[in-house]
Amino acid sequence: MCPERLAFVLGLLALGGCGDPLVSAAYRGRPLLALEGPIEMPQGAGFLGEAECDGAWFECFDDRCDLDRDDFCPPCDDAYYACVDRAADVAPGALRLGLFWARPDDAGAAPAVQHFALVVASFPARYQLSLYTPPPAEALQRGSASGQYGLGLLLVYLDTDADDRFTPGRDPIVGGAPGRAILYSPGGVRDADLGAWAAGFHRLAIGPTCEGGGGLAQAAIADDSPMALVLSADPGVLQTLLLDPDCDGALDDFAICLEPEALERLCAGQAPVLCDLCLEALDR
């Protein structure tokens, strides 16, 4: 894909999800959080077309085959391989950027995803993001000592089913901000694993959280440097994007993959990008 066309595609990035309207372009006052940084594609842009094929395959399988009985679905498999053959010549569809908030320990619902508009300023590609509202109440959890907080990840996905929301098992994650996270507290928080943070938004650099008994307090530091978005089909990308705040090894805090049993059954005999990424995360 030529640079001009890629810049155009990235310039159309818009956020949607959870059935909410897209953010209005009207002036909304001073943002609570402003982010910007480069968009890096170490493998080029060609993989995005194949990732879109992956999402279409999952949607087809869900609509036309029986997940409980089938490992293969010939009509969907045939359409997938035909799509891959022409993927390099097809511009990727609706790229989305979401701020995925970790699920509170006592919450049974899916984690919240917050939505905002994204504007690419130039090529080589850069993004700018303005957030005008705090995370929804269901994204907040209590600190062990005092206060509340939310922990969020910036992730890029392909909205292959065009429903303006992220759907696990249908919408491939194609990138994010490795080693970075967003923390929000409405009134300040003190937590044994997280540490102490003042009220408001904080940009974090964050490393492995579960090695040697270390928690988030040992891994997270304030970092106001630009947050780079890396778009890649490398199966190890989720290992640099996902966090496991409760150190239970399940990697379900942000709910970007199917449940392990469904994932392994659906991905048996297949190797689309979404399977590779999620299975790799499960095995780490």
N, C-alpha and C positions, 0 to 999 in steps of 0.2 A: 504494500500500500504506500502510495507516495506521501511525503510529509504533509503536503497541503490537505490531502484528503483525510489523513489521520488527525490533523489539527482540527478539521471541521467536525469529525466524529466525536472527538474528545470534547470539543466545545459545546456539544449538545447534551453533555451529561446533565441529568436532572434526577432528583431523588424522589422516590415514591415508596410507599409501603403501608401496611396495616390499613389500607383503605382510605387513608387521609389524603386530602387534596395536596397537590404540589405547592411548595412555598411560593407566595406571591412575590413578584418582582418589585412591588411598591416599596417605598422607603419605610423602614420599620424601626428607625431609631438606631442607637448605638448597639452593635452586637455584643453579646456576652462572651463570645469566643470567636476569634478570627484566626484561621489557619491558612497557610500557603506553603508551597514547596514544589519540587520537581516531580514529574511523572517519568519513571525510569522503566524501560522495556528491554532487558538484557537479551531477550530472544527475538526482538523485533515484534511487530504487531500481528504476524501471520497466525499465531496460536489462538487469537481471539475468535477467528472463524471456526476453528475446530472446537473450542470450548462451547460455542453456541450450538454446534451439532450435538455435543454431549447433553446439554440441557434439553434439546428437542427429543433426544432418545429417551431420557427419563420421563418426560411428559407423555410420549407415545406409549411407553411400557405401562405407565400408570393408567392410561385411558383404554388400552387395547388388550392387555395381557393380565394374567392372574399372578400377583406377586407371591401369593402363598403356594402356588403349584409350579410355576415356571421359572427356570433359570435363563431361558432364551425366548425371544419373541421374534420370529423370522421377519414379519413385516417391518418392525421397528429396526431390526438389525440391518436389513437391506437399505432402508431410508438413511440410517446412520452412515453407512459406508459410502453411499452416494453423496451425502452431504459433505463428508470429509474430503472426497475427491475434488470437490469444487470449492472447499472452504477458503483456499488461498485467494480466490477471485471474488469472494463475497465480503462486503463490508460488515463488520460486526453490528449486531442489533443494539438494543437499549442497554448501554452500560449504566450502572447505578453506583452510587457511593453512599454507604450507610454508616452511622455511628451505632455500633452494636453494643448494648449495655448488658453486663453480666446479670444472670438470674440471681436474685436473692436466695439464700439457702433455704428459706421456708416458703418459697413461692413455687406453685405447681405449674403456673402458666409459662408460655414461651417467653424468652427474654425480649425486652423492648428494643426497637430499632428507631432511632431518631433521624429525621429527614431534613435535608437542606439543599439549596441549589449550589451547583458547582460551576465555576467559570474558568475556562482555560485562558491564560493571559497571553501566551506566546508559543512559539515553537523554536527550539525544543520545548516540549509541552510542560507547562506548569499549571497548577490549579490554585484557586482561591476559594475559600469557604467561610461563610459567616453564619453563626448560630445565634439566634435571637431568644431562644427559650431554654430553660433548664430541662434535664431529662424528665420523663414522666414519673409520677410518684411510684409506680410499680417497679421502677428500675433501682430504687433506693433501698439500701440495707443498713442495719444498725451497726455502728462501731462497737467493739467489745467494751470500751470504756465510756464513750459518750458520742453523741452526734450520729449523723447519717451520711452515707456516701453512695456514689455510683461509679463503677469502673467500666470504661467503654473502649472499644477497638474501632479503628477506622478501616473498613474493608470495602473492596470493589467487587461487584458481581455483575453477571449478565442476567437481565430480567427476560429470560427466554419465553416465559408464558405471558409476558406483557400485561401483568396485573398490577403493576406499580407497587409491588411489595416483594420482599425476599421470601422464597419458598424453598425450604430444605429439600433436597432430592430433585429439584428441578432447575434451580438457578445456580450455576457454577460460580464459586468464588475464584476470581482471577487475579487478586492482588490485595494489597493493603499497605500499612505502614509498619515494616518490621521493627521490632524492638521498641515500639512506642505505644502509649496508651493515653487516655484522657480520664482524669479523675474530677468528679464534681461533688461538692458538699454544700448543702443549703445554709449551714451555720457553723461549719467546722467539725472535725471528727478526730477522735483518738481511738486507735484500734491496735491490738497486740500484733497483728500481722501486717497491717498497712502503715502504721506510724501515725504521726500527728500532722494534720493539714488544716489550713485556714479555710474559711468559706469561699465559695466560688469555683471556677474552673482551673485546672492545673494540667499542663502538658508534661508527660512523664517519659523518661527513658527507663525501660524495664527489662530485666534479664530473666533467666530461669528462676522460677519461684519455688521449686520443690526439691532442689538438690541439697543434700546434706542437712535436711531439716530446716533450711532457710525459708522464710516466708516473704510476703510482699515487702515488708519493711526493709529487708536486706537487699531487695532487688530493685526497688523503685526510687528514682531520684528526680527532682524537678529538672526539666530541660525545655527551654524556650526556643531552641534552635528549630529551623524548618523541618516539618515532617514529610519525608519523601514517600511517595506512593510507588511501589514496585509492582508491575504487572508481569506475571510469569506463569507458565504451566509446569514448572518444576514441582514434582510431587513433594519435595521437602519444604515448599513455601509455607505450608500451614504450620510447620514446626517453628518458624520465625514469626508467624502472625498470631497464633492462638496462645492463650494463657489458660492455666488451670488454677484459679485462685484458691480453691478448696483442697488442692493436691490429692484428689481422689482418683486421678488417672483416667477419668471418664471423658474428659474434654467435651462436656455437655453444657458448660456454663453459658456459652453464647449460642448454642443450638444451630450451628451452621451446617451440620451433617445430619443424616438420618440416624435413628437409633441403631446401635451396632448390629443387632440381629437382622434388621431389615436391610441395612447397608450391605452386609456380607452376602445375603441371599440375592439381592438385586444385582450386585456387581459380580456374581459368580460367572466366570468365563468371559467377562467383558473388561475392557481397559480404557474407558473414557477418562478424561482428565478428572472429573469430579470423583470417580471411584478411586483413582490413584491418590488424590490428595487426602480424602477422608480416611481411606484405609491406612495410609502412611501415618496419619495422625493417631489413629487407634493403636498402631503397633509401636509407637515411640516409647 
